[in-house]
Amino acid sequence: MVTLAIISSCDNEPFDGDLFVPTLNENPDIPEDFQNTFSAKLNGTEFSVHQIYTTQYDGPDDSDFIAITGSQNNYHSIILYLPSDILAGTYYYSPESIVSIPNLNVTYSNLADLMQSGIGDGHITIEDHDILNHHIRGSFGCEVNSQSGFLHYITEGYFNVIY
């Protein structure tokens, strides 16, 4: 018979080594107290954003993208998908262009009624994109044809985020 004993400690033992403290804003043009901003109107009414999520996905070849989500609550969100290497300029997209440019579009998500969700047909203007420091700023607007056939109009969209 073999007896195995594992002993562990939950006491606060001293850490031996250097601690790594990441610096969030290494760009001197972006102040330390920078706050991500995201705003838009949905069907003429202010879309009250409670949370802003940013993600950068590094995939194979040309599938890298940035996702910027403005969430009104747990059910309603406006999501921008942008190529990671997008430059300043105005870009037009439609549900059909997703085949040729899969990471350039705006979607409206309504988890309370998925039939109200859909992909937009509109434009995104990139005013500034600092790829090195992961900072992007721009505007957008679109018409979303939901799965139920209802049209949602997203206007006066603006974002200024670090991803």
C-alpha positions, 0 to 999 in steps of 0.5 A: 500500500502506498500513501500519498500526502499533499501538503499546501499552505494558504498563508501569505508567503512572501513573493520572491521575484519582480512583479510585472505591472502593466502600463495601460497607456504608454502613449503620451497622447493618451492620458492615464485617465482616458475613458472609452466612449461610445454613443449612437441613436437608435431609431432617433432615440439616444442609445444609452450605453451602460458598458463598452467592450473592446476586443482584438482577435488575432486570427490566421492571415487576414482574419484579424479584427477589432470588435467594439460593443456598446451595450445598453443592457444585457439585451441590446447592443451595437457592435462594430467589426473592423479589420485590425489594420484599418486606416483613416478613411470612410468605408461603406459596407452592406450585408452582401459585402461580408463575403468579401470583407468579413470584418467590416460591418455594424450589427444590432443585437437584441437578445430579448427578441433575436428576430429584431437583430441584424447586420447594417448597411451603411458607413464607418469613418475612421478618424484616427487609428494608432495601431501601435497603441491600440487606440481608434476613433471614428463615427458610423451610421447604418440601416439595419434590416432585422431578421423580422423585416423591421428596419432599425436606423443607427445614426450619430454613432461615435466611438473613441476607444483603446482596445 
